[in-house]
Amino acid sequence: MSKKIAITDKVMDGKYLERIKQVAGKYGYEAVMAVTEEEKALHIPEAEIIHGYGDKVLKGATECLKWLCASSAGTDWFINSDIRPKHEVLLSNCSGAYGVAVSEHAVMLFLQLLKREPEYNEIIRKRVFKNDLWAGSVYQSKVTILGTGDLGLCLAERLKGFGPKQIVGVNRSGNNPGGAFDKIITQEEVESILPETDALMICLPGTAETKGFVNLERMQLMPSHSVIVNVGRGNVVVQDDIIKALTEGIIKAAALDVYEKEPFDADNPLFDCPNLLMTPHCAGNMVMDYTVERVCEIFCEDLENYFNGRPLKHAVELSVGY
């Protein structure tokens, strides 16, 4: 074994790298940054452990690689990668680091839709004083959250303060994590709740099971005043279907931070879609001190588990995708 750990996210340099080095050093391992092309070419082929995100961490990896810790919460990028290692590799993620940032972004998008911020912004840009657009409210609304993991749980906790009438969580197990949801239903039961859903908040991971989960048929079950916010995975929502739903007024508005294809082309029809608010998959980036701190903590915790022969706390089950 090479006893080398390659860190590929530049934000993990400095004090975070020093923490990782302290843990690694106790067990005779060396932690190095592999951010530049030169660093990646030098260190990734020799790395027993890689911490990072995207194909950049896989290009050049050899059979030295025993464990990949995704610095992201989602690992579909690894599972579906064409250059994924052929040999067996332990896979873990940093789920638990992004709930705060992404749930805050989801709340922001939700409120912007309800309070008509994009339209008011356009009015102000035209230097016009007009303030009579009809607004919605989280208060006494019925919210359905698809996915009750770290992100869905954080979102439910934050929305509770706005006084919604009901927050329903949708998951595979039917369990209510943290008691944050007023009601839990399984994914098989989702169509029963959509007719009374004012806001559908999507926090699902990207798996074979969730691909295309929100399609035109299901959007047609929702009230015409309802809104959709997707901060989970882009392929959960069928792009052509949400364009049709917004264009034909099947739902009132939507906000997307994730997309079926990323990055999208400049001629993507989403840009011409009415009542759609878009952000460029920025909700879960490592751009908050809290997020990077948690990513570092999660990795260091599992380093200790790895070195001591214990199961990884944040291990990902490849067959499930999380």
Beta strands, then each sheet from edge to edge (+ up, - down):
strand 1: 4-7
strand 2: 30-33
strand 3: 49-52
strand 4: 67-70
strand 5: 90-92
strand 6: 142-146
strand 7: 166-171
strand 8: 183-186
strand 9: 199-202
strand 10: 227-230
strand 11: 253-256
strand 12: 276-278
sheet 1: 2+ 1+ 3+ 4+ 5+
sheet 2: 8+ 7+ 6+ 9+ 10+ 11+ 12+
end
